[in-house]
Amino acid sequence: MAVTAQHTPAVRISTPTGRWILLTTVLGSSMALLDSTVVNVALPRIGRDLDASLAALQWTVNAYLVTLAGLILLGGALGDRYGRRRIFVLGVVWFTTASLLCGLAPNPAVLIAARALQGVGGALLTPGSLALIQASFHPDDRSRAVGLWSGFGGIGAAVGPFLGGWLVTGPGWRWVFLLNIPLALVCVPVAVRHVPESSDPAAHGRFDVLGAALGALSLALVTYALIEARTGSPAVPLTATAGVLAAVAFVWVEKHRRDPMMPPAIFASRQFTAVNAVTLCVYAAFGGFFFLTALQLQVVAGYSPLAAGTALLPTTVLMLLFSARSGALADRIGPRLPLTAGPLLCAAAMLLMLRVGSGADYLTDVLPALLVMGVGMVVLVAPLTATVLASVDTSRAGLASGINNAAARAAGLIAVAALPLLSGMGPEAYRSATAFDAAFRRAMPICAAVLVVGAVLAFTTVRRPPPGCRHPECRTHGWVTAPPLEGRRARDGALRAPGTHPAD
């Protein structure tokens, strides 16, 4: 059964096909989700086993984010044109193959290259998972289906750090990547056999491959310059200059292409531009926080990988339980207060993390900071997503969400590259508890300051959306390191007054 923009999707959630679609999309998105939550926990063991420097560990995180952030909008466009199921399945197969290469990597160089390939697969499957739901389910069931997809994804996010810590402590860090293989062996056959194909016949024109390539190249070059800056290599200023020139070329291409990946006109909305500026601040801080905290707990506090992974659970659990209520509250009072208070709470949490040192007690030192962090994220993340969607025309809701998603990931990778440099971490700092602890204590105030900047931006620029604006169908958030994508073609029931949209 083919579902196009001219046919109303008719799959009901209570049917076997509906349940198969949910299973497939949850499994597919869980693959990318698990990698985002478990790799940080595995970094110290990866560094020890592969004799990797801190720069190599940074690239282990960032190689994935560079290709994912640079190509995710292109991945969504490919699904609209060539079939969402086809591109989703291709993304799962690609991601799994790259995961196998990660699991077998004999040295840091191979691992980093495989992680970059993983990002390509993630850019294909991440937008496709929700797009399949939006294109397949009957409008009356779509909101519930999105809620279930998001809820199960949140459970996966909650389990991720614990599972990653258990794998690293037990079978070994390679199983963090090899775990994707059995998931794919279930996901791909179910998708091919039970998920209806869909496409958008209105999708036309050339793909903005040049724009995607320039965006990814700019991120890669700037990231390289930041990571290698502390070495004093003469290649650093050349790479940084090339990265800036690639960014300028990206902007020029987007302004002059007939079908740009990121139309500059969308930034004519001051609210959209402002909220994306807030996104850059808060997700840069989040990316740096989770990267460094997973190392701090193991290198300095002496936690095992399992204990470190388990320690991070409160933030995700709070998000999963209360994000929908936070979104509903923001509908009633407007986004300005949540987008101001949320970053300030998270900034306070990062300052509380300064109590986490050698032999830190979980209940008195670690847990209070993570609870405050979780509350801040609950207050912030759902209103942020809703405000992005409400700031543009309904027909551009999917594009707006995709741009915001890419901005969040790009902010995270820049933070992972820049924070060790700004905090004075040496290339072997993670091997010394004393050196890493000193750098961590310089890094957390930097993250807190960036969050304060985000709060000031929100307070001075964000306004209440007009009545009848777009509201997200996905209101449950469990993935704390990136906002959820909103389906590009989710138009039925899109115009709802604030406060009337179901909180799933």
N, C-alpha and C positions, 0 to 999 in steps of 0.2 A: 504494500500500500504506500503510495507516494503522497506526501502532504506538501502542498505548496501554499504560497501566499493567497491563492485564489480559492482554496478549499478550506473550510473550517475543520480543524483537526477533531477527530471524533473518538479517540481512545479514552475509555473511562478507567479510573484508577482501580476500580473493583474487579476489572477483568484480568485474565491471565496475562494478556499483552501488556496491560498497564503495570502489573507487578514486575514483569520481565524488564520493561523499560527502566523502572526505578532501580532494580538490581544492577543493571548494566551501568547506568549513569553514576550510581553511588560507588561501584567498584572502580570505575575509571577515574573519577575525581579523587577517590581515596588514595590512588597510587601517587598522584602528585602531592596530595595533602600529607601523606605519611612522610614522604621525602623531605618536605619543608619543615616538619616538626622533629624528625629524628636525627638528621645529619649533624646538627650542632652538638648533640649529645655525644656523637661518635668521634668528634674531631680530635680529642687528645689521643685516643687509641690509634686513629689513622696516622696522626703525626708520629707516634712512637713506632708503629709497625713499618711505615714507609720511610722513616727518617726524614720527615718533611719539615720544612721551615714554617714559620708563622705565615709568611707570604703564600706558601702553597696551601695552607689551610684556608686562608682568605679566598684564594681562587677556587678551592673546592666548593665554597658557598657561592661565589660570585659568577663563576663560569656558567652555572645553571641560570642564574638570574639575568645575566646579560642577554642570552639568547631568548629566554622566556619574555622578558620585558620588551625586547626589540621586535619580536615576531608575533605577539599574542593577538594584535589587531589584524594582522594578515591571516592568522589562523582562522579567526572567525569569518573573514571574508571568503576564504577558500571553502569553508563549510557551506556558506550560503550559495556559492556558485556550483560546486561539484557534488554536493550532497553532504548533509551534516553527519549521517551515520558513516559514510565512507571516510571522511576526514577524521572523525572520532576514532574509528577502528585503526586507521593508519597511524594516528597519534599514539594509541595504546601500544601497537606493535613497535613503533619507533622508540617510544619511551622504555619499553621492556628490553629491547635489544641493547639500548644504551645502559640500562641498569645492569644487564649481564656484564657488559664491558667494565662498568664501575666495580662490580663485585670481583672481577678477575684481575683488576689493575695491578701490575707488578711494581709500579712506581708512581710518584705524584703526577708526572707529566701525562701518563695515560689516564689516570683518574680525572684530571682536570679536563682533558679533551672529551672524555666520556660524559662528564657532567654537562659540558656545553651541548653535546648531542641530546642529552636528556631534556635540556631546556627547549630544544626544537620540538621534541615530542610533546612536552607539556604545553607549548603554544598551540599545538593542534588539538589536544584532547581537552584542555581546560575550558575554553569557550564552548566546545562541542557538547559537553555533558549537559549543561543547562539548556543549550539551544535545542537539544533533542526533546527535552521535556516541554519546552515552550511550543515547539512545532507539532508535537504528537498528541498532547492531552486536550480533551474537550475544555473549552473556556470555563465551564462550571467546576471542573476538577483541577484546573491548572494551579491555582494558588495553593491548594492542599498538597499537590504533588511537589511543588517547589519547596514547601515547608518541610515535607518528609525528606526530600533530598538534602536540604540544608541541615536538618536535624541529625540525620544519620552521618552526614559529613562532620558535624560537630562532635559526635561521639567518636568518630575516627580520629579527629584532632586531639580529643581528650586522651585517647588510648595511645596516641603516637609517641609522646615522650617516654611513657612507661615501657611501651613495647620496644622502642629503640634502646633504652637503657638495658632492658633484659637481654636483647640480642647481643649488644656489645659486651655485656658481662658474661654471657653464656657462649653461644655459638661463635660469636665474633662480629666485628663491625661489617664484614663483607655481606652478612645476611641482612643488613639494613637495606641493601640494594637488591639482593637476590630474592627478597620477599615479594617483589613485584611480579616475579615470574608466575607463581601459582595464581595470583590475582588475575593476571592477563589470560591465563589458560581457561579461566571461567568467563571472564568478561567478553573476550572476542567471539567465541562461539555463540554466546547468548545474544550479543548484538547482531551478528550476521543472521541468525535464525529468527529472532523475535522482534527486533526493533524496526519499525517502518522507516523507510528512507524519506527524507524531506529536503527541499531546496527552495531557493527564492528565485522565481523566474524574473523578478525585477532587477536582480543583481546583474550588472553589465559593466562594460568598460574594462580597461586594463588593470591588472593588479599593481599596486604600488610597491613593487619589489625593490625599486631603487630607494624609496623612502624608508622601507623596513631595514634594508641593508645599511643605509647611512645612520639610522637611529641606533642600531646594534653596534656599528663600528664606533660611533662616538662614545657610547657607554663603555665599550671595551677599552678604548684608548685612554679615556679619562681614568677608568678604574686602574689600568696598568700604571699610569703615571702616579696615582696616589699610593698604590701599594709599593712601588719601587722607589718612591721619593727619598726614603730614609737611607737608601744605598748610595746616594750621590752620583748615580750613573748619568753621564752626559746625554743618554737617550731619553731621560725623563722630561726635560723641557721640550724636546722635539715631539715626544709622544703627546704631551699635554696640548701643545699647539695644534697638532694634527687632530686631536679629539675635539677641540673647540672649532676648528675649521669644518670638521665633519658635521658638527651640530649646526653651524651656520648653513652649510649646504643642505642639510635636512630641512631646515625652515624654508629655504628658498625653493626647494623641490615641492614641498607641500603647498606653498603659495601658488605655484605655477602649473601644477598637474590638474587635469580635468577631474580625475577621481582620486584625490589624495587619501592616504590612510588616516591622516589626522587633519581634517579640514580646519584651517586657521579661523574660519568664520565662527566656529563653535565657541571660540574664546571671546567673541563679542559680548557674551553674557558675563557681566562683571561678577555675578554670583558664582558662576561655574569656575571662572578663573580664580576667584578668591578661595573657594573650597578646595581646589586642587593645590593651591599654595599651602593651605592648612594640611592637606594630605601629605605633601612632601615633607613638612616638618615632623608630623607625628609618626609617619612610617619610617623616616630616617632614624628617629629615636628608637622605635620598636626594633628595627633591624639590628642596630648596634647593641641594644639591650640584650636581646635573646642570644646573639652571637657571643658576647662577652660573658654573660651570666652562666651559660652552660660550661664555659671554661673555668670561670671563677669558682664555681661550686666543686669542680673536680681538682683543678690544679692547686687552689689555695685552701679551700675548706676541707679538702680530703674526701669528698663524697665519691662513691662508686658511680659508674655510668647509670646504673639502675636507680640509685638514690637521687642523682641529679635530675634524671628524667622525671621521676615521680614528684620531685620537689616543685616542678614547673606546672603541675596539673591545676592548681587553683585558678590561674588566670583563664584557662580554657573552660573549665567547668562553670565559672561565674558567667562567662560570655554565653555559653550554651543555655544556661538556665534563665538569664534575665535580659538578654539583648532585645528580644521581641517586646518586652514591656518598656524598655528604654526607648525603642522606636515609637511606640504608641504615645509615650509621654511627650516626646519631641514634637509629635503631630499636634498635641494640644497647646504646648507652651512656645513652640517655635524652636529652631535649631541653635539660635545664638548662645543661649545659656549652656546647653550640653556641650557644644563645641568649644566653649571657653573653659568650663569646669573640668571636662574630661582630661584635656592635656595637663591642666594644673595638678590634678590628682595623680596622673602618671608621673609627672615631674617629682612630686613628693615621694612617690614610691621609689624612684631611682636614687633619690638622696637617702632614703631609708636603707637602700642596698649597701651603703657605705659601712653599715654595721656588720656586713658579711665578710669575715676574714678567716684566718686560720682557726680551725676547730669550731666554726660557727654552729650554734645550736639552731636546729630547724624551727622549733616552735617560737623561740624568742627573737631570733635574728632574721631568718629567711622568710618565714610565713607572713609576718606582718607586712613586709614590703610587697610580697606577691599578692596579698589580699587587696591592698590599696591599689596596686597595679591593675588587678582584675576589675575592681569597681570603676576605676578610671576608664578602662576599655569599654565596659558595659555602657557607661554614660556617653562615650564618644562615638563608637564605631557605627552602630546602627543609624543614628542621626546623620553621620557623615555621608553614608551611602544614600540615604533618602534625600539629603539636600543636593547631592550631585545630580540625581535623577530629576529633581524638581526644578533645577536651574536651567533646563533646556527644553525645547519643544519635545512633545511626546514621541514624534517620529525619530528623534535622535537619542532616545533614552539608552538604547543598547550601546551606541557609539560612546556616549558620555561615560557609561559605566566601564567600558573597555579602556578608555583613556585614563580614567581614575585608577583602574586596576594596574595599568602599566606604570603610572606615576608612582604608585605605592611600591611596586617592586624595584623600580629604578632608584627611588629614595633609599630603600633598604640596602641595595648593593653599593651605592656610593658611601653609605655610612659604614658598612663593613670594611670598605677600602680605606676610608679616611680616619676613622677613630683610632686605630693603632698608631697611625702617624701623628695625630694631634695629641695623643696621650703619651707619646714617647716610648712605645713598645719596641724593643729590639727584635731582630729576626728569630731569636731563640727564647723569647720572653716566656712562652707558655711552658717551657721546661723548668722554670724557676718560680717557686711560689712567691718569693719575696719580690722579684721583678714584676711579675704579672699583677700582684696585688697592688703595687704602687701605681702601675699604669691604670688599673681598673678604677682606682680611687680618683684618678684625674679624668677618666672617661665618663663616669656617671654624672658629674656636674655638667659636662658638655651636653650630654643627652638631655638633661633636665632643662638647660638653657634653651635648647632647640624647641622643646615642648612649650616653654613659656612664650617663645616667639610665635609658635602656632596658636596659642591661646589669645595673644594680643591681636593677631591677624583675624581670628574668628570674631572677637569682640568688636573690632572696628569695621569689618567688611561684610559679615554675614547678616542677612535679613530674613524675615519670615517669607517663605514662598507664597505666591498668590494662590487663592482658592482654585480648585480644579486642576492642580498640577499633578505630575506623574509621581506615583508612590511605588516602592519596590514590592514585588510579590515575595521576595526572599527577606524575611525579617528575623530569622534566627541565625546568629553568627557564632561559629565555633572556631573558625580559622583566624587566629589573632594576627597573623602576619600579612594578610592581604584582604581587601574587601571582596565580597562575592560579585560575580558577574551577573548582570541582568540580561535576560534573553533579548536579542536584538529585535525580534519580531513580536515581542509581547505587547500587543496593542489592545486586545480585547479587555475591556474593563479597566483601561489605563487611567481614564479621567475620573478620579474619585476625590471627593472633598476631604481635606485633612481630618484625620480621626476616624474615617469610615472604612479604611482599608483593613482587611483582616490581618491580624498579627499572628503569623504562623510560627 
